[in-house]
């Protein structure tokens, strides 16, 4: 089922059938993403009339003729601009992947989107695309521990260095770090994660963009942001100056804790470069997981809205509990600056937050072990509520002094609220707090 067939019949033989044009507006009204998720990018006529896309479990695709095969490979290898104009080989593209990529792009009005075998393979592929030995990466802190490991330890083996600024940094603080990085070497990328994992602190993407644009002439380092915690519903970073958005699609996009996937979105120019790297190292998503994502995207808005409503109700109850030190939730900004960033950037507070209990690891573990509805597991954005202990789990590899500086304490519990009944979850948290 080619979605991008050759524009011309190269040999005079009958060309493949063209898909019908996508309907993206009616009477001048642009259709909403929640509507487009039901059919965008797929023509049933090209798949025996199937209402939903079949799973295309094939490693390779048949060319119409030899000339078409040549043209496809000219695009795949970069010898001709524009990329492949059809289906070639499943390391490069496939029907399921292309349909889900089209639909992902809709949510953020991105020119192009790509899918990957995991969130970390998306991040790694983007980094490998733009960073070379000797370059400097500027990033916000903290980042997901595996991302910090990739930048600091893996890329560090190849002479890549990094400098960071706190997620809550002011424009002036960001400027100071970027200026220092410029003196250190070629700044290849500014990498952000907002809100920060697991501290839930927002980064001022607009300030970062303004600093980048003011401090670099000519070709500017791309601003890449991990939007897993709030995207694609509650934050659209491309609107605020980011160039590339990366995702663990395992989370809200997948949303059922039954697949692992990653994504990257941005301009066609940037995504063409990332696609070339993906083609080479083979980090594309498999067709079955892409098909599962298509199913999940149909209910993405419903699931995220329900989880967000639940989180607001639960955090309002938790913040005044006598055994709770504080709740770090975007709906309760701790500073005027965080409130300002939230109001400028976000349309919702999300459903993942950091809970600081009075005590330490002993109290945190007692709370986690007593939960009956919420599951003791890492990850977030699923239909079920999850709770974990970052200092002892996801961020265990982070040095103790850095964990202390980043407020990743032994009394911190990270909670991702699901779509269960909010009152039932409050009852669960109440009995678990009583076990401390």
Helices and strands as residue ranges (DSSP letters): E 25-26, E 29-30, H 33-36, G 44-47, H 66-77, H 95-108, E 112-116, H 119-130, E 136-141, H 145-149, I 150-154, G 155-158, E 161-166, H 171-184, E 187-193, H 205-215, E 222-226, G 237-240, E 244-248, I 250-254, E 262-266, H 268-281, H 287-297, H 300-318, E 324-328, H 336-345, E 352-357, H 361-370, E 375-376, E 386-388, G 390-392, H 400-405, E 412-416, H 422-434
